[in-house]
Amino acid sequence: MFASPLAEDAEIRPLEPWQAEEFAEHVVRVRADISPWIPWAATITDASSAREFLEMYARRQAADQGRLYGIWIDGVLQGGTVFRTFDPVMLNCEIGVWMGAAGQGRGLVTRAARQMIDWAFGVRGMARVEWHCDPENARSVAAAERLGLTCEGTLREAFVMNGERRGVQIWSLLADEWRAA
């Protein structure tokens, strides 16, 4: 099984449909931490809805259009990363992340995102990695900055979250920029 260390007590590995119960329990545990920013925090309510979500990403991975990973700390799922979109024809992808309060402030999301960016550029030959976030999500904005992404702008009122129209900030990183850094 693939697992990559992020710290002495933390690792990133694929998050798959057979882990639906664990994922559902995780979402319940971190819902309050991520629900202001992550749409599926409200829709994953049990093992069945967790399985549907994980199966969607399994299909995306099989079609080479996305991937989903969990971040475990001391064997407990605390967060994750995702290639929300992955386009091997246009060589563009979007990385997303989430972390419950128990795992925040340790740099795990940044380390995991770096591994994903390395893989996207170095192994898959992507030309562009994007990061989309709510401009009010200070933790996500700070992670994008730490990773060296460039803010290209904000799409005003581009999506609805919890009944409220929100902006989407678009950050990007090009392969040449990553290699130069």
Rosetta blueprint (number, residue, H / E / L):
1 M L
2 F L
3 A L
4 S E
5 P E
6 L E
7 A E
8 E L
9 D L
10 A E
11 E E
12 I E
13 R E
14 P E
15 L L
16 E L
17 P H
18 W H
19 Q H
20 A H
21 E H
22 E H
23 F H
24 A H
25 E H
26 H H
27 V H
28 V H
29 R H
30 V H
31 R H
32 A H
33 D H
34 I H
35 S L
36 P L
37 W L
38 I L
39 P L
40 W H
41 A H
42 A H
43 T H
44 I L
45 T L
46 D L
47 A H
48 S H
49 S H
50 A H
51 R H
52 E H
53 F H
54 L H
55 E H
56 M H
57 Y H
58 A H
59 R H
60 R H
61 Q H
62 A H
63 A L
64 D L
65 Q L
66 G L
67 R E
68 L E
69 Y E
70 G E
71 I E
72 W E
73 I E
74 D L
75 G L
76 V E
77 L E
78 Q E
79 G E
80 G E
81 T E
82 V E
83 F E
84 R E
85 T E
86 F E
87 D E
88 P L
89 V L
90 M L
91 L L
92 N E
93 C E
94 E E
95 I E
96 G E
97 V E
98 W E
99 M E
100 G L
101 A H
102 A H
103 G H
104 Q L
105 G L
106 R L
107 G L
108 L H
109 V H
110 T H
111 R H
112 A H
113 A H
114 R H
115 Q H
116 M H
117 I H
118 D H
119 W H
120 A H
121 F H
122 G H
123 V H
124 R L
125 G L
126 M L
127 A L
128 R E
129 V E
130 E E
131 W E
132 H E
133 C E
134 D L
135 P L
136 E L
137 N L
138 A H
139 R H
140 S H
141 V H
142 A H
143 A H
144 A H
145 E H
146 R H
147 L L
148 G L
149 L L
150 T E
151 C E
152 E E
153 G E
154 T E
155 L E
156 R E
157 E E
158 A E
159 F E
160 V E
161 M E
162 N L
163 G L
164 E E
165 R E
166 R E
167 G E
168 V E
169 Q E
170 I E
171 W E
172 S E
173 L E
174 L E
175 A H
176 D H
177 E H
178 W H
179 R H
180 A H
181 A L
